[in-house]
């Protein structure tokens, strides 16, 4: 679409429906309409009754079907069908899902629907189809609806104008906070946790008594959320106060667990409450994955022994494990601890969305209760005035019974005659039972309402006792009317009445109510210390075996290292050494990265083991340079095939993830070649072409990562393809004490000792001299 241009010669459009307007305005207006509809009529709850339109319509439809808490059940399909057909023109699946959630005691703190049948479970299973389940309202839902027949709230037309529905429910308690809410609108969202009704009533009573009370004072009555699934809130109090003061924040929620003694020093952890909105089945799957991936190596097994209650059993790998340490590790790696976000974005007056503090939400509820009280009081006064007018007519009839009978008996139109008759004050006599205060309306004439009531009176009502009863009822109604007039004229009396109603609600849904007591506790989250894995694992000797193809295993005990072992066809031994289950192993790859392996996590020695590449992310093109037991106080000398290297502390090469830690930077045509422990004050380096060089260790820098410095100089030579290549390159590096000289194996169990290395001593990065006589031809210090 585009802007139209006024042209006097242009004929007007013959189609009256066609509208021309700018595209920007057309899209803007329509999107704004959609956004407002989503915000006001779908996603955000009303601060007054805490309900979204679909929930409000479900409860109202159930009330119209007379599905009281003490009555019978009706098919859910009937309920969702009535809601869809009469009030909520959306899909029946969406309506049934909303109704089913109101019946789930693990999702709603105070269920509003009493379901019969399969309404889902905490494992995440869906409810049965609506034709298989039945429902009715709960006592809590009836408390939200009480007063609906007494003009407590406004009504509006339904979507097709054939019926009327309430704009908001009267709500005896602050349901917004009691049951919480969640929704995503356009450009905004809301997420409110559930709370305890008794605590909310206490906060409201305090707010009535002290209207200017601060947000922090309300926390004395409402310390935090009360989730239907229990758990323990470990958020610091200052963070909770900040969240309630601003309407935004979050709460750390943990499971509730206990240590169960199994005898003989054995024990297990039993989780009895899981965090809110965590599906138990997915939680078990996550814990099983944690065990499989060995993220928490001290956890051996998880079992779900739940029935009607929650019972998840966590079995430690060793009885020496500290339960607190195990749970702290599980908090970090599973949904046994979650963070529930608070975003108190609500329709504060039914129209305007606003992020409110807890005080603002409670204030909106109390103002709504005041309005409900005034409207119900005025409605009651109207009923009293109507009844008093009828009673006046009855009393006139009793005081003038003979004349009344004559008119009814002989007059052709008794109704008109009774209305024409003058029943003045002289016909009205005071009685000892009651004081008749008001004469008939007008000049002693009866109204049409009074005449109709007299003509519809039963003959057996013409008794003396009935007259006395009318006088007594009139007196009581006059007294009640005077009380209502005083209530409507006094704000103090209004708040006193509201406070009385809140006390009754607190008593009804307090600790004596089923599940009325607080479920969620509070605790402190001590900062989890990094406890070494070896401190939590039984210390046992093992022998680590790694083949040339990279298959690794741990054999029980310290076996003879020269013993023949089985390997796959075409494979053979590469690394074999003694270790303990509490050790950590370091693997150095030719890509210059260090990888960390837990000795306790290695596969057993009965088979051929597992490929080490399944345990760490070692690329297929990278080779294993070295594998050894980690010693935190040791230093390592690392070097590349190009002759660059440096010294690094072994504590600085530990990796926390499978991807390892990059330490030695190498180019595409280079590779990490050597990793040897530093044990001496001099470095001996030998090249592939037999050049030997010794220089002080002090000339090498100690760093955490990098390319390093040149250890030995190599000449450039023309390769077969004509490109310049290193003539030789690095072959091996070692360290030694100058005073003790250098030793190297000769084969056959013999060792060569060269006590004086002066002939080979030089500056770092020099070319060096020919290797000593008797040096191995493979140019390796390890023989």
Order of alpha helices (4+ residues) and beta strands (2+ residues): alpha-alpha-beta-alpha-alpha-beta-beta-alpha-beta-beta-alpha-beta-beta-alpha-alpha-beta-alpha-beta-beta-beta-alpha-beta-beta-alpha-beta-beta-beta-alpha-alpha-alpha-alpha-alpha-alpha-alpha-beta-beta-beta-beta-beta-beta-beta-beta-beta-beta-beta-beta-beta-beta-beta-beta-beta-beta-beta-beta-beta
